[in-house]
Amino acid sequence: MDKNIALNPNEVVAFLKKCPEEFTREDLLRFISENGIQMIDFMYPAEDGRVKTLNFTINSLSYAETILTEGERVDGSSLFPSFIEAGNSDLYVIPRYRTAFVDPFNDIPTLCLLCSFFDKSGEPFDCAPHETLRRAEKAFEASTGMQFEAMGELEYYVICDQDPLFPATDQKGYHESEPFAKLNDFRRECMMHVARTGGQIKYGHSEVGNFTLEGKIYEQNEIEFLPCPVETAADQLLLAKWVIRNLAYRYGLDVSFAPKITTGKAGSGMHIHMRLMRDGRNATLGADGKLSEEARRAIAGLMQMAPSITAFGNKNPTSYFRLVPHQEAPTNVCWGDCNRSALVRVPLGWSSGTDMCSKANPLEMAADHDTTAKQTFEMRCPDCSADIYQLMAGLCTAARIGLEMEPEKALALSAEKYVDMDIHRSENAARLATLENLPTCCAESADALEKVRALYEAADVFRPRMIDGILKALRAHNDASLHEAARKDPELMRKLVEQYFYCG
């Protein structure tokens, strides 16, 4: 059996013994018929970034076939109020078979599928975030001959009643074990449910942030995914948030993906790792085991477009309370190897050429393992206020822009923005002063996007009215002086956290 299918926790994959990309309508009808499926749920993100659901009761196999074939119509003006008016609002939702999974929470056996939006002419709805990402992915491959893959790091806080036994050390929760970490079992169960929805998880762990507030424990956790095609990576992050919230609700816990909950404590990001693929191999590493020229050119594109990327990845005022010095969050446009003070980090990539396994396990013979697939580069500014599909489309576009530059110009730009130091240490102040700042509020983020919007709209990727809607939403926060006001008024900060506690 294919090793990608063996042990797969997705019930549809296990039953059909097929990779999701190979699912057909007949496969799903057979699964429905032979597994007692009684309902079908269509799921899709709207403009607010949350999952929406449409339920169908299966009263016959022919009706199930109709649902899977023809989809259904929905009110687009309620889902995308910035782009669709009530006078001409209908959209179709059509399921994507490869996304099928069994609802892990519903007592009624239910098959769930993510959907794509189509307009009245039967064409993909041009302002749907998923469709924007699909166009970005297509433009990237057409221009570069490579595929753009990604994976996300999903950080979040879980909140429960305070426990006096084995108290955690404040802001020292990184990879903490029980009993000092109280919610590791909850994270493990989340991971298993995410895997059942099709999420390809790399690992999970407790994160740095932990604190107590008003008799409650706040524990930060992270679930990180494996690299995959960028469209699938976005789908997985969308469903993972849905899973974590549902499981928390059933356990009487509270969960927040908000970028900042209180000052002085670690905020929650949604870092995105990227890699360039050619002919099934990772082109992010060169033959010498170092970052490839193409990867450095792609990073140059990220450096050029970085301020505007916040318009997709940092969409509410509390996002910018997270992007401050000394909180493991970026503040300036730069990149570096293993450098968590930089905007783009190139993590360790198993490129030493040493078989560490045989050194740790003397009974294992040393071997030459191909570990090149592991190398990525990571954008560290986004958080869960992002529209995941817009963000991925923005990153894909920025990488393409770097690869379309004159190679010498791109390599010079990446060299100029490279840092090999903690830029927030006092002795590195001179270097910090040479680096461009990231936006400090939604208003500045909107200005950054407006300056370069033509680059995002090129190659038929972002539609102008989508950019218009993003700019309008960012500027509506009217937050240019919010940092200063919140420093003077703690009550204002509390109200902001409450307002955006359930963002994304």
C-alpha positions as CSV (number, residue, x, y, z in Angstrom):
1,M,0.0,0.0,0.0
2,D,1.1,3.6,-0.7
3,K,2.8,4.9,2.5
4,N,0.9,8.1,2.1
5,I,-2.4,6.1,2.6
6,A,-1.3,3.6,5.2
7,L,-2.3,4.8,8.7
8,N,-4.1,7.8,7.3
9,P,-6.6,9.0,9.9
10,N,-9.0,10.5,7.4
11,E,-11.8,7.9,7.2
12,V,-12.5,8.6,3.5
13,V,-8.9,8.0,2.6
14,A,-8.8,4.8,4.7
15,F,-11.9,3.4,3.1
16,L,-11.2,4.3,-0.5
17,K,-7.5,3.6,-0.2
18,K,-6.9,6.6,-2.4
19,C,-5.1,9.9,-2.0
20,P,-7.6,12.7,-1.7
21,E,-6.5,14.2,-5.0
22,E,-7.8,11.0,-6.7
23,F,-11.3,11.2,-5.2
24,T,-14.2,11.0,-7.7
25,R,-17.9,11.5,-7.3
26,E,-18.5,7.8,-7.6
27,D,-16.0,7.2,-4.8
28,L,-17.8,9.6,-2.5
29,L,-21.2,8.0,-3.4
30,R,-19.8,4.6,-2.6
31,F,-18.5,5.9,0.7
32,I,-21.8,7.5,1.6
33,S,-23.7,4.3,0.7
34,E,-21.5,1.8,2.5
35,N,-20.7,3.9,5.6
36,G,-24.2,5.0,6.7
37,I,-23.6,8.7,5.9
38,Q,-26.9,10.5,6.6
39,M,-25.9,14.1,5.9
40,I,-23.6,16.2,3.7
41,D,-22.2,19.5,4.9
42,F,-20.8,22.1,2.5
43,M,-18.1,24.4,4.2
44,Y,-16.5,27.5,2.9
45,P,-14.8,30.7,4.2
46,A,-16.5,34.1,3.9
47,E,-15.1,37.6,4.0
48,D,-14.7,37.4,7.8
49,G,-12.4,34.4,7.4
50,R,-14.6,32.0,9.4
51,V,-16.0,28.7,8.2
52,K,-19.6,28.8,7.1
53,T,-21.7,25.6,6.8
54,L,-24.7,24.5,4.7
55,N,-26.4,21.2,5.8
56,F,-28.1,18.6,3.5
57,T,-30.1,15.6,4.7
58,I,-29.5,12.6,2.4
59,N,-32.9,11.2,1.5
60,S,-31.8,9.2,-1.4
61,L,-28.6,8.3,-3.2
62,S,-29.8,10.2,-6.3
63,Y,-30.2,13.3,-4.1
64,A,-26.6,12.8,-2.8
65,E,-25.4,12.6,-6.4
66,T,-27.3,15.8,-7.2
67,I,-25.7,17.7,-4.3
68,L,-22.2,16.5,-5.2
69,T,-22.7,17.3,-8.9
70,E,-24.6,20.6,-8.9
71,G,-23.8,22.1,-5.6
72,E,-26.2,24.8,-4.3
73,R,-26.8,28.5,-4.4
74,V,-26.1,30.9,-1.5
75,D,-26.5,34.6,-0.7
76,G,-23.2,36.2,-1.8
77,S,-24.0,39.6,-0.3
78,S,-24.1,38.1,3.2
79,L,-20.9,36.2,2.7
80,F,-18.9,38.9,0.8
81,P,-20.6,42.3,1.6
82,S,-17.6,44.3,0.3
83,F,-17.8,42.8,-3.1
84,I,-21.5,41.8,-3.7
85,E,-24.6,43.9,-3.5
86,A,-28.0,42.4,-2.5
87,G,-29.5,43.3,-5.9
88,N,-27.3,40.7,-7.7
89,S,-26.2,38.5,-4.9
90,D,-26.6,34.8,-5.8
91,L,-23.5,32.5,-6.0
92,Y,-23.1,28.8,-6.4
93,V,-21.1,26.6,-4.0
94,I,-19.6,23.6,-5.7
95,P,-17.8,20.9,-3.5
96,R,-14.1,20.0,-4.1
97,Y,-14.0,16.2,-3.7
98,R,-10.4,16.1,-2.5
99,T,-11.4,17.9,0.7
100,A,-13.9,15.2,1.9
101,F,-13.8,14.1,5.5
102,V,-16.2,12.8,8.1
103,D,-17.3,15.4,10.7
104,P,-15.5,14.4,13.9
105,F,-18.0,16.2,16.1
106,N,-21.5,15.4,14.7
107,D,-23.3,12.4,16.2
108,I,-25.2,12.1,12.9
109,P,-22.7,10.5,10.3
110,T,-21.9,13.5,8.1
111,L,-19.6,13.9,5.1
112,C,-18.0,17.4,4.9
113,L,-16.5,19.1,1.9
114,L,-15.0,22.5,1.3
115,C,-16.5,24.3,-1.6
116,S,-15.6,26.8,-4.4
117,F,-17.8,29.8,-5.4
118,F,-19.1,30.3,-8.9
119,D,-21.0,33.2,-10.4
120,K,-24.2,33.1,-12.5
121,S,-22.3,32.5,-15.7
122,G,-20.8,29.3,-14.2
123,E,-17.3,30.8,-13.8
124,P,-15.3,31.0,-10.6
125,F,-16.3,34.0,-8.5
126,D,-13.4,36.3,-9.1
127,C,-13.3,37.9,-5.6
128,A,-13.4,34.6,-3.7
129,P,-10.2,34.4,-1.6
130,H,-9.8,30.7,-2.6
131,E,-10.0,31.6,-6.3
132,T,-7.5,34.4,-5.8
133,L,-5.1,31.9,-4.4
134,R,-5.7,29.5,-7.2
135,R,-4.9,32.3,-9.7
136,A,-1.7,33.2,-7.8
137,E,-0.5,29.6,-7.8
138,K,-1.2,29.3,-11.5
139,A,0.7,32.6,-12.3
140,F,3.6,31.4,-10.2
141,E,4.0,28.1,-12.1
142,A,3.5,29.8,-15.5
143,S,6.2,32.3,-14.8
144,T,8.8,30.2,-13.0
145,G,8.2,26.6,-14.0
146,M,8.1,25.7,-10.3
147,Q,5.4,25.0,-7.8
148,F,4.9,27.1,-4.6
149,E,4.3,25.0,-1.5
150,A,3.6,26.2,2.0
151,M,2.8,25.1,5.6
152,G,1.5,27.0,8.6
153,E,2.3,27.3,12.2
154,L,-0.9,27.9,14.1
155,E,-0.5,29.5,17.5
156,Y,-3.3,30.0,20.0
157,Y,-4.1,30.4,23.6
158,V,-6.3,28.0,25.6
159,I,-7.9,29.4,28.7
160,C,-9.1,27.4,31.7
161,D,-9.6,27.8,35.5
162,Q,-6.4,28.4,37.5
163,D,-4.8,25.3,39.1
164,P,-2.6,25.9,42.1
165,L,-0.6,22.7,41.6
166,F,2.7,22.8,39.6
167,P,2.4,26.4,38.5
168,A,4.0,27.2,35.2
169,T,6.9,29.7,34.9
170,D,5.6,32.9,33.3
171,Q,6.6,33.2,29.6
172,K,8.6,30.0,29.8
173,G,6.1,27.6,28.3
174,Y,8.1,26.5,25.3
175,H,7.7,22.7,24.9
176,E,6.7,22.4,28.5
177,S,5.4,19.0,29.7
178,E,2.7,18.0,32.1
179,P,2.1,18.7,35.0
180,F,3.5,22.2,34.4
181,A,1.5,22.5,31.2
182,K,-2.1,21.7,31.9
183,L,-3.6,21.5,28.4
184,N,-1.3,19.2,26.4
185,D,-3.9,16.5,26.2
186,F,-6.4,18.9,24.7
187,R,-3.8,19.8,22.1
188,R,-3.2,16.1,21.3
189,E,-6.9,15.6,20.8
190,C,-7.1,18.6,18.6
191,M,-4.3,17.2,16.5
192,M,-6.0,13.9,16.0
193,H,-9.3,15.6,15.0
194,V,-7.4,17.9,12.6
195,A,-5.7,14.9,11.0
196,R,-9.2,13.3,10.5
197,T,-10.2,16.3,8.5
198,G,-7.2,15.8,6.2
199,G,-4.7,18.0,7.9
200,Q,-1.1,16.8,7.4
201,I,0.4,17.7,10.8
202,K,4.1,17.9,11.5
203,Y,4.0,18.3,15.3
204,G,2.4,20.1,18.2
205,H,3.8,21.6,21.4
206,S,3.2,24.1,24.1
207,E,4.5,27.6,23.2
208,V,6.3,30.3,25.1
209,G,3.3,32.2,26.3
210,N,1.7,31.4,29.6
211,F,0.2,33.7,32.2
212,T,-2.6,34.0,34.7
213,L,-5.2,36.7,34.5
214,E,-8.3,37.1,36.7
215,G,-8.2,33.6,38.0
216,K,-7.7,32.0,34.6
217,I,-4.7,30.1,33.1
218,Y,-3.7,31.2,29.6
219,E,-1.6,28.6,27.9
220,Q,-0.2,29.1,24.4
221,N,0.0,26.1,22.1
222,E,1.2,25.6,18.5
223,I,0.3,23.1,15.8
224,E,2.6,23.0,12.8
225,F,1.8,21.4,9.4
226,L,3.8,19.6,6.7
227,P,4.6,21.3,3.4
228,C,2.1,20.8,0.7
229,P,0.6,22.7,-2.4
230,V,-0.3,26.2,-1.2
231,E,-4.0,25.8,-1.8
232,T,-4.1,22.7,0.4
233,A,-2.0,24.4,3.0
234,A,-4.7,27.2,3.3
235,D,-7.5,24.6,3.5
236,Q,-5.8,22.8,6.3
237,L,-5.3,26.0,8.4
238,L,-8.9,27.0,7.9
239,L,-10.2,23.7,9.1
240,A,-7.7,23.5,12.0
241,K,-9.1,26.6,13.5
242,W,-12.7,25.2,13.1
243,V,-11.6,22.0,14.8
244,I,-9.8,23.6,17.8
245,R,-12.8,25.9,18.5
246,N,-15.3,23.1,18.3
247,L,-13.4,20.8,20.6
248,A,-12.7,23.6,23.1
249,Y,-16.4,24.5,23.2
250,R,-17.3,20.8,23.9
251,Y,-14.8,20.8,26.8
252,G,-15.9,24.1,28.3
253,L,-12.6,25.7,27.4
254,D,-12.1,29.0,25.7
255,V,-9.6,29.5,22.8
256,S,-8.3,32.6,21.2
257,F,-6.3,33.0,18.0
258,A,-6.0,36.8,18.6
259,P,-2.6,38.2,17.9
260,K,-2.4,39.9,21.3
261,I,-4.2,39.3,24.6
262,T,-2.3,41.4,27.0
263,T,0.8,43.6,27.0
264,G,4.1,42.2,28.0
265,K,3.1,38.6,27.1
266,A,3.8,36.6,23.9
267,G,1.3,37.2,21.1
268,S,0.1,34.5,18.8
269,G,1.3,34.4,15.2
270,M,0.6,32.3,12.1
271,H,4.0,31.9,10.6
272,I,4.0,30.6,7.0
273,H,6.9,28.4,5.8
274,M,7.4,28.2,2.0
275,R,9.4,26.1,-0.4
276,L,10.0,26.1,-4.2
277,M,9.4,22.7,-5.9
278,R,10.6,21.6,-9.4
279,D,9.9,18.1,-10.8
280,G,8.9,16.9,-7.3
281,R,12.1,18.1,-5.7
282,N,12.8,21.0,-3.3
283,A,14.5,23.8,-5.3
284,T,15.0,25.8,-2.1
285,L,18.4,24.2,-1.5
286,G,21.2,24.3,-4.1
287,A,23.6,21.5,-5.0
288,D,26.1,22.8,-2.4
289,G,23.6,22.3,0.4
290,K,23.1,26.0,0.9
291,L,20.1,28.2,0.1
292,S,19.6,28.2,-3.7
293,E,19.9,31.3,-5.8
294,E,16.2,30.9,-6.7
295,A,15.3,30.9,-3.0
296,R,17.3,34.1,-2.4
297,R,15.5,35.7,-5.3
298,A,12.1,34.7,-4.0
299,I,13.1,36.1,-0.6
300,A,14.0,39.4,-2.3
301,G,10.4,39.5,-3.5
302,L,9.2,39.0,0.0
303,M,11.5,41.8,1.2
304,Q,10.2,44.2,-1.5
305,M,6.6,43.5,-0.8
306,A,6.8,42.9,3.0
307,P,5.1,46.1,4.2
308,S,2.1,45.4,1.9
309,I,1.9,41.7,3.0
310,T,0.7,42.9,6.4
311,A,-2.5,44.0,4.6
312,F,-3.3,40.4,4.1
313,G,-1.7,38.9,7.2
314,N,-2.3,41.5,9.9
315,K,-5.9,42.7,9.6
316,N,-6.9,44.2,12.9
317,P,-5.4,46.8,15.3
318,T,-4.2,44.2,17.9
319,S,-2.0,42.7,15.2
320,Y,0.3,45.6,15.6
321,F,0.5,45.3,19.4
322,R,2.2,42.0,18.7
323,L,4.8,43.3,16.2
324,V,7.0,44.9,18.8
325,P,10.6,44.3,19.9
326,H,11.7,41.5,22.3
327,Q,8.5,39.4,21.8
328,E,9.8,37.0,19.1
329,A,7.9,39.0,16.5
330,P,9.4,41.0,13.6
331,T,9.4,44.8,13.4
332,N,11.7,45.4,10.4
333,V,12.2,44.2,6.8
334,C,15.1,41.8,6.9
335,W,15.9,38.1,6.8
336,G,18.5,35.7,8.2
337,D,19.5,32.1,9.0
338,C,18.0,30.8,12.2
339,N,17.2,34.4,13.2
340,R,14.0,34.8,15.1
341,S,14.4,38.6,15.2
342,A,14.1,38.8,11.4
343,L,11.0,39.0,9.3
344,V,12.0,36.0,7.2
345,R,13.8,33.2,8.9
346,V,15.7,30.4,7.1
347,P,15.4,27.5,9.7
348,L,17.8,24.6,10.0
349,G,17.3,22.4,7.0
350,W,19.2,19.1,7.8
351,S,21.8,20.1,5.3
352,S,24.9,19.2,7.3
353,G,25.5,15.9,5.4
354,T,25.8,14.1,8.7
355,D,23.7,11.0,9.6
356,M,22.7,12.1,13.1
357,C,20.5,9.1,13.6
358,S,23.4,6.7,13.5
359,K,25.3,8.8,16.0
360,A,22.4,8.8,18.4
361,N,21.7,5.1,17.7
362,P,24.9,3.1,17.5
363,L,23.1,0.0,16.2
364,E,22.0,1.9,13.0
365,M,24.4,1.9,10.1
366,A,25.3,5.3,8.8
367,A,23.5,6.1,5.5
368,D,23.2,8.9,3.0
369,H,19.6,10.1,3.5
370,D,18.1,12.7,1.2
371,T,16.9,15.4,3.6
372,T,16.6,18.2,1.0
373,A,12.8,18.3,1.2
374,K,13.0,19.8,4.7
375,Q,14.4,23.2,3.8
376,T,12.0,26.1,3.9
377,F,12.0,29.9,4.5
378,E,9.5,31.3,7.0
379,M,7.5,34.6,7.0
380,R,7.0,35.5,10.6
381,C,4.7,38.6,10.6
382,P,1.2,37.1,9.9
383,D,-1.3,36.2,12.5
384,C,-4.8,34.6,12.6
385,S,-6.5,37.9,11.8
386,A,-5.4,37.0,8.2
387,D,-7.6,35.9,5.5
388,I,-5.6,32.7,5.0
389,Y,-6.3,32.5,1.2
390,Q,-5.5,36.1,0.6
391,L,-2.3,35.8,2.7
392,M,-1.1,32.7,0.8
393,A,-1.9,34.5,-2.5
394,G,0.1,37.5,-1.4
395,L,3.1,35.5,-0.4
396,C,3.0,33.5,-3.6
397,T,2.8,36.7,-5.6
398,A,5.7,38.3,-3.7
399,A,7.9,35.3,-4.3
400,R,7.0,35.4,-8.0
401,I,7.9,39.1,-8.2
402,G,11.3,38.3,-6.7
403,L,11.9,35.5,-9.3
404,E,10.8,37.8,-12.1
405,M,13.3,40.5,-11.2
406,E,16.6,40.8,-12.9
407,P,18.6,38.1,-11.1
408,E,21.5,40.5,-10.2
409,K,19.0,43.0,-8.7
410,A,17.2,40.4,-6.7
411,L,20.4,38.9,-5.3
412,A,21.6,42.3,-4.4
413,L,18.4,43.1,-2.6
414,S,18.5,39.9,-0.6
415,A,22.1,40.5,0.3
416,E,21.2,44.1,1.4
417,K,18.4,42.8,3.7
418,Y,20.4,39.9,5.2
419,V,21.1,40.1,9.0
420,D,23.1,37.6,11.1
421,M,22.4,39.2,14.5
422,D,19.6,39.9,16.9
423,I,18.7,43.3,15.6
424,H,17.0,44.4,18.9
425,R,20.2,44.2,20.9
426,S,21.6,47.6,21.8
427,E,25.0,46.9,20.2
428,N,23.2,46.4,16.8
429,A,21.3,49.7,16.9
430,A,23.2,51.0,13.9
431,R,22.2,48.1,11.7
432,L,18.6,48.3,12.9
433,A,18.5,52.0,11.8
434,T,19.3,50.9,8.2
435,L,16.3,48.6,8.0
436,E,12.8,49.6,6.8
437,N,10.1,49.3,9.5
438,L,7.0,47.2,9.1
439,P,3.7,49.1,9.3
440,T,2.7,49.9,12.9
441,C,-1.1,50.0,12.3
442,C,-3.8,49.0,9.9
443,A,-3.7,52.5,8.4
444,E,-0.1,52.2,7.5
445,S,-0.6,48.7,6.1
446,A,-3.3,50.0,3.8
447,D,-1.0,52.8,2.6
448,A,1.7,50.2,1.9
449,L,-0.7,48.0,-0.1
450,E,-2.1,50.9,-2.1
451,K,1.4,51.9,-3.3
452,V,2.1,48.5,-4.9
453,R,-1.4,47.2,-5.6
454,A,-0.6,47.1,-9.4
455,L,1.9,44.4,-8.7
456,Y,-0.7,42.2,-6.9
457,E,-3.3,42.9,-9.6
458,A,-0.8,42.0,-12.4
459,A,-1.0,38.5,-14.0
460,D,-4.7,38.5,-13.3
461,V,-4.3,37.5,-9.6
462,F,-5.9,40.0,-7.2
463,R,-9.0,41.7,-8.5
464,P,-9.1,45.6,-8.1
465,R,-12.3,45.5,-6.2
466,M,-10.8,42.9,-3.7
467,I,-7.9,45.3,-3.1
468,D,-10.4,48.2,-2.7
469,G,-12.3,46.1,-0.1
470,I,-9.2,45.3,1.8
471,L,-8.1,49.0,1.9
472,K,-11.5,50.1,3.0
473,A,-11.6,47.5,5.8
474,L,-8.1,48.4,7.1
475,R,-8.8,52.1,7.1
476,A,-12.1,51.7,8.8
477,H,-10.2,50.8,12.0
478,N,-8.9,54.4,12.2
479,D,-6.0,53.2,14.3
480,A,-3.2,55.5,13.4
481,S,-2.8,56.8,17.0
482,L,-4.1,53.7,18.8
483,H,-0.8,52.5,20.2
484,E,-0.2,55.8,22.0
485,A,-3.8,56.0,23.2
486,A,-3.7,52.4,24.6
487,R,-0.4,53.0,26.4
488,K,-2.1,55.9,28.3
489,D,-5.4,54.0,28.8
490,P,-5.2,50.3,29.9
491,E,-9.0,50.1,29.6
492,L,-8.8,50.8,25.9
493,M,-6.4,47.9,25.4
494,R,-8.8,45.7,27.3
495,K,-11.7,46.7,25.1
496,L,-9.6,46.1,22.0
497,V,-8.6,42.6,23.1
498,E,-12.3,41.8,23.9
499,Q,-13.4,43.1,20.5
500,Y,-10.9,41.0,18.5
501,F,-10.6,38.0,20.8
502,Y,-12.3,35.7,18.4
503,C,-10.8,37.1,15.2
504,G,-10.2,34.9,12.1
